[in-house]
Amino acid sequence: MDKLFWKNHVNNIHAHKQKMEAEKFKNYEKRTCKFTFRNGKEVFGVIWKSPKQKIENYYFTSSREFEQIAKNARPLEGCPIKIEDLIHAELIY
């Protein structure tokens, strides 16, 4: 195979493994998505940023739990995650 093919292939792999930036993540916050993490794990659910803390902390929960929490007007609860470990998000409608 030629050098151009391998160069493009390596660039695609590198782009896939990059972390998601917080600015880009805003498009997916509090919306049902399929998330891909750096370790290859894919999960479906909702991720949000904690609004009450000085340091940005992100949390994950299932879509169903998120809807129930929002419906009952309870404080959001979820599993803490590192946004740096998130490499891809896809909206689920």
N, C-alpha and C positions, 0 to 999 in steps of 0.2 A: 504494500500500500504506500501511497505517496506521503511526503512530509506534510503537505497541506491538510490531508485527512486527519493525521494524528494530532496536528496542532489544534485543529477545530475540536476534535474529540476531547483532548485534554482541557481545553478552555471550557467546554460544556460541563465537564465533570467538576471543574473548579467553581464555576458559577453556581452549580447545583448545591455545593457544600457551603456556600457563603451564608452567614447569619442574616436574619431579617433585621432591618433597621427599625428602630422604634417609630420613626416618622412614617414609614411604609405600613407598619402594623396598624396604625390608626384606622385604616380602611377596613380592617377585619375585627376590630375590638367590639365585644359584646354582640357578635353575630355568629350564627351557626356556621362552622367551617370544618374542613378536613385539614388537619395540621400535620406537617412532616417535621420531625426533629432530626437533629444532627446524627443521632445514633441509628437512624433509619426507621424508627417507630412512627406509625401513622395513627392518629386518633381523630375522632369526631367529637366536637363539642364547642365550648365557648371559652374564650380567654379574655380577661379584662385587666386593666391597670387599677391598682388601689388608689382611690382619689384622696385619701386622708393622710398619706404618709409623705414625708419629704423625699425619701428615696423611692424611686419607682419600683414597686413590687407587682408582679403579674401572677394571676391565678387562673386555674383551669377547672371546669366542671362540665358535666354532660349537658346537652341542650335541654333535656327534660328537667333536670334539677334547676338550671338557670331560669327556665320559664316559671317553675313553681315558686322560686325565691322572689322573682319579680312580681308575680301575681299576688303573693301574700305580703308584699312590701317589707320583707325581712332584709337585714344586712347581707350582702353577698358573702358567701363562704365557698372556698374551693381549695384545691391543692396548689401550693406555690410552685412556680416554674421559673426558669431563667429564659428571658426573651432571646438571649444570645444563642440558645440551643435550638431555636425555631428557624428552619431554613425555607419553609414554604407554607403558604396558606391558600386554600381554595374555598370560596363561598359555596355553601350548600343552600339551595332554595327550596 
